[in-house]
Amino acid sequence: MLKPGYIKYRTIQYLRYAALEKRWSGQADYTRFILLGRSRVGSNMLRGLLNAHSQIVTFGEIFQNKNEIGWAMEGFPTNGRTRQQFLYQPIQLLEQKLWRNYPEEISAVGFKIFYYHARDTAWTAVWEHLRQDKDLRILHLKRRNLLEVHLSRQRAMVSAEWVNTGSGAAKVGAVALDYAQCLADFEQTRAWEREAETFFGDHPYLELVYEELAANTEDEMRRVQELLGVAYEAVQPQTHKQRQRPLADAITNFHELKAQFAGSPWESFFEEETSDFFEKSDA
């Protein structure tokens, strides 16, 4: 007999998972995909849009760290045998706990993974496993303006707020950015992007640019849903932009940095018209 309040504190996802765990029902004929990128390029926005679709399930950053399984979905186990699989048998974790049976109406299942995730020795096999799955769909999310990415990360570190699900901007004042750190971040991000393009070069692949996703959400999500093979549904973002003021006001040494990057491949990042600070999400 269920204890009073049991149902109240369990989501539909949990109840579905419990049933599938006991193999009562479900099917495995769905599209597998990953949401590939790095932090602060809009992955939370895209994940929210995906999960707003009735046929799509998108998990969080499964392999972000070893202290917890980043399901970001209530009802999925983090202890016991699952914990051991997470630490020592990551492939089995994927195949048995993530890409498992789902309700009949689910047509696509995926998770977020960043370039630098699963790089620990015990986990590196994850990347080769994903590459060997030639049916795996790749949603590769980038951001055109990497100054926005670097600034967003610095602001999130100050505020300790990595996702803004409210309607207002995160309350963080202007911050100073270090030139050398900016340069290193710009170069590293573009290198990661090129490596990922090559690594998944023979997969069903869709490149998404955050600025385009924010400005033309409906058109971009049509492309996404087509790649995933799901019936089109109009979806709305679940997160909001954390910065709602111009770069020159958000960075205390903006003009100094702009002068330092003048004439470089990165100088366009300092032109406000390319940053569109009224975008919908900064996550």
N, C-alpha and C positions, 0 to 999 in steps of 0.2 A: 504494500500500500504506500502511495506517495505521501510524503510528509506535507503538512499545510504550507502553502507558499512556494512549493517546489517549482510548479509551472511558472509562477510569477517571475522567478529569478533565472529562468532558462529561456534562451532565445529559440526561435524556430530552427536556426542553424544547428543549435546544440541537439535538439530533438531529432533532427534529420541525421546528424552525425551518429548519435547513439544507435539509431536503427540500422544504419549502414555498417557500423562497427560490428553488429551482430549478424551482418549479411542477410538482413531481412528483405532488402530490395536494392534497387539501384542498377546503374549501367556505366560502362567505361567507354562508350562510343562518343567521345567528345574531343574537341581540339585542345591540344596542350600549347601553352605559350609562356614566354617570360617577358616581363617589363624590364628592359635593360637600360642602364644609365648610371648616373651618379647622384649624390645628394644635391638638393636645391635646384633641380631643373624642372620641377613640376610633377614629380612622380606621384605625390599624394593626390594632386588634382586628377591626374589620369587614372589612378587606381579608383578614386571615388566615382569618376565617370563610368568606368568599367563595371563597378559593383552596383551602379544604379540600373544596369541592364538586367532584366529578369533571367537571362540565360547564361550569365557570366559570373564566375567566382574568381576573385583575385586576392590572393593572400599577400601578406606583407614581406618583410625582408628576412626570409627564413634563415639565411646564413650570415646575418649581420655580426653576431658574436656568439661565444660559446656558453654564455651565462643563461640564455633562454632561447627558445625556439620562437622566432618572430612571426608567428602565424598572423597576428593582428586580426584574428577572427575567433569569436567566442566559441567554446565547445571543443576545440582541438587540443589533444593531450600534450602535456609538457613534462610529465613525470614518468617514473617507472621504466618499462621497456622502451617506450618512445624516446625517453631521455637518452638511453644507452644507444639507440639507433642514431639519434641526432649527433652524438659525440663520435661514435666509432663506425657507424654504417650509414653514412649520409645518402647513399644511393637507395638503400632499402627504405629509408625514411621517405624519400621522394616517391618511390613506386608504391609503397604500402600505405602511407598515411596522407600524402598529398594527391597524387594521381591514382585515386582509388575509385570505387563506385560512387556515383552521385545520383540524385533524383533524375528521373527521366527528362525533366524540362531543362536541365543544365547542358549547354552545348559547348562551353569553353571554360577551361580551368587553367590558371597560371599563378605566378608569383613574381615579386620584385627581386631583382638581383643587381647589385652595383658592381662595377668593374673590379673593385678591390675586395668584394666578399668572397668567402670560401677559398682564400689563398693560404690558409694554414695547411701544413703538410697532410693532416688527416682528412682534409676536405678537397684537395685539389682535383680529385677524381670527379667531382661534381661537374667541373667545366667540360672535361672530355666526354662525360656522359651526355651532357646537353648537346655538345657538338655532334655526337654520333646519332642523335635522334633527328633524322633529316625531315621529319614531319613537324618538328617543333617550330611554332611561329615566333618570330622575334619582333617585338615592338621596341625599337631603339629610340629613346627619347633624349633629345639634345636641347640646349638653349643657345640661341644665337649670341646673346650678350653675356659673356663670361664674367664681366664685372658685376653684373646682377647676381650671378651665382655666388661669387666670392663674398660680396656684401651680405647676401642672404644668410650664408653660413656663419659669418661673423656675428650678425645680429641674433641668430638663433642660439649661438653659444653664449651670448650675453644674457639673453632673456630666458634661456632653457626652454623655449617654446618652439617646437619643430613643426607643428601643424596648427594652423589657425582655422578652427571650425566655426568661429563666431563671425559676425558681420563686420566687426571693426578691425582696424589694423593693430598689430602687436605694439605695445607701448614701450618702444626702445628709442632713445634719442640718437642723434647723429654719432657716427663712429669714425675713427681714423683708421685708414688702411695702409699697410706697409707695402712699398713698391716691390721689394724683392719677393714677398709672399704672393702678391698679385701675379707677378710674372711667372713664378713657379707654378702657380695654380692654373693659369691660362695654358701654359705649355703642357703640363701633365694631363689636363682634361682633353685637349685635342689629341694627344698621343693615345690616351685610352680609347677615344672614339675611333681612331684609325685602326687600332689593334682589334677592336670588337667587330668592325666592319669586315675585316679580313677573316677573323675567326669564324664568323657565322655567314661567310660569303655564299654558301650553297644552301641556305635555308630560306623558306618563305619569310620575307623580311620587309618591314615597313619602317622607314625613318620618319620620325615626328619631331617637329620643332616647337618648343614651348610657346614662342611668340605667336605662331600660327594657330596652335591649339587654343590659346586664350582668345585670340581675335576672331577665329572662325571655327568655333567649337563644333557646330553641327556638321560642317563639311568634313572636318578632320575625323570626327567620330564615325562618319559614314565609311571612310577609308578603313578605319580600325575594325569596324564590325564586319566589313567585307572580307578582310584578311582572316578574321577569326571564324568566318562562316556562320554567323548568327543573323537572324532576321533583324532588320533595322528597327531600333527604338530611339526616340529622342530622349536624351539624358541630360541632367543638369549637374554641375560641379557641386561637391560636398564641402569643399574648403574655400578659403578666401585669401586674398593677397595680404601679406603681412606688412608691406611698405606701401604707403599711399602718398608719397611726396617725391619730388625730383631727386635724381642722384646728387646733384650739386648741394642739396639741402641735407641729404642723408649721410654724406661723407664729408667730414670736417676739412680734410685736405684734398678735396676733389680737384681743385684747379692746379695744385702742385702735381698731382698724379697725372692729370691731363697733359701737362707740359712734359713730364718725364716720358710719357708714352707717345708723344707726338712723333709722327713719321714711322712708327712701328706697325707691325701687322695688327696690333690691338687698339689702335687709336680710335676706331669707330665705336668702341664700347663707351666712349665718353661723350658721344653725341646723344643728347637726350631723346631725340626722335626715334632712335633705334632701341631704346630701353622700355618705352611704353609703360610708365609707372602706374598706369591704371589697370594693369593686367589682373586676372581673376584669382590667381593663386601664386604664392611664392614658395611653395613647399617642394 
